[in-house]
Amino acid sequence: MAVRATTEHQRFVAELLALEPGTENSGIAGDKPGYHNSRENLIAEGLTNDYSIRSAVDKLGAGWAGAANDWTFHDAQRGDYSTIMKYMVRIRDAFNRRDPRLTGWREVLGQADPDATAEGYDFVGWYTRTPDDSHLWHIHFSIQRAYTQEWSTFAAMLSILRGEPLELWLHGMVAGMITNLDDLAKVVTTGALVSRPLNEKSTDATERDLFFHLVKMGNTAAGIRAALDRVPTAVVEALKPVIAAEVARALGQLDYARLAAEVATHLQAPTVGPLVLSVSGTLSGTASPS
């Protein structure tokens, strides 16, 4: 049975190659033990106890997809480890601080220092190991299978590889929730929403995020719905600049430690609802979280 790569995983590989021109993708899918193979293949081949399909999170996700990829550095093949080390040091440092951006990843293997042995970092058991010598010149990534179609998990790893501070990534996650000012303009100074009732079961991700965000900020669902349709569209349009300023102010007051904990908790539960983030401060007049 052919092993395929998800669209999100293919995009991740393309981003790696763009991040470091001259490197090479040496494979995602492979018919062998481990994360390169698909869960369906491993089971069909009798490898039901393979380490890559034992955990509950590895029993979820696309059964047909490979969940690993190899990133090759040709200068490292010639004995120059400077480029591969640049990225592996960032991985090592993220491992040492248990960076929440590693949530959803199983392991990364590669050369993190100039010695003659490669390093391996396991983000589930939080231990290190020594992989084979091929990892002196290529980095191996294994993602937990539940996340092979979750671009946010791949994007989090890219953030680490680019050397971005955790705070910048968290800021970007929050900013992503409020980039659509047409939707955000429904939030006015009393926490009121206009246009249509918000529904926590909505299939619209922006609507769900706004609903849960306002509830988290101290408004009850009943209170939000009671304020529906009170503000004319023209008034909402006029309020857009004010709302944008409020959002910018709130983003400047983020409690990053609390956000990091919430992000990590959310990412560890792939079947839960939309991500709810807290800010220390107010957003369009809503109450601060307790």
Secondary structure as GFF3:
##gff-version 3
##sequence-region A 1 290
A	DSSP	alpha_helix	7	19	.	.	.	ID=ss1
A	DSSP	beta_strand	24	25	.	.	.	ID=ss2
A	DSSP	alpha_helix	39	44	.	.	.	ID=ss3
A	DSSP	three_ten_helix	51	53	.	.	.	ID=ss4
A	DSSP	three_ten_helix	57	59	.	.	.	ID=ss5
A	DSSP	beta_strand	68	72	.	.	.	ID=ss6
A	DSSP	alpha_helix	74	77	.	.	.	ID=ss7
A	DSSP	alpha_helix	82	96	.	.	.	ID=ss8
A	DSSP	three_ten_helix	100	102	.	.	.	ID=ss9
A	DSSP	beta_strand	105	110	.	.	.	ID=ss10
A	DSSP	beta_strand	119	122	.	.	.	ID=ss11
A	DSSP	beta_strand	127	129	.	.	.	ID=ss12
A	DSSP	three_ten_helix	133	136	.	.	.	ID=ss13
A	DSSP	beta_strand	138	143	.	.	.	ID=ss14
A	DSSP	three_ten_helix	145	147	.	.	.	ID=ss15
A	DSSP	alpha_helix	151	161	.	.	.	ID=ss16
A	DSSP	alpha_helix	166	177	.	.	.	ID=ss17
A	DSSP	alpha_helix	181	184	.	.	.	ID=ss18
A	DSSP	alpha_helix	205	216	.	.	.	ID=ss19
A	DSSP	alpha_helix	221	226	.	.	.	ID=ss20
A	DSSP	alpha_helix	233	251	.	.	.	ID=ss21
A	DSSP	alpha_helix	256	267	.	.	.	ID=ss22
###
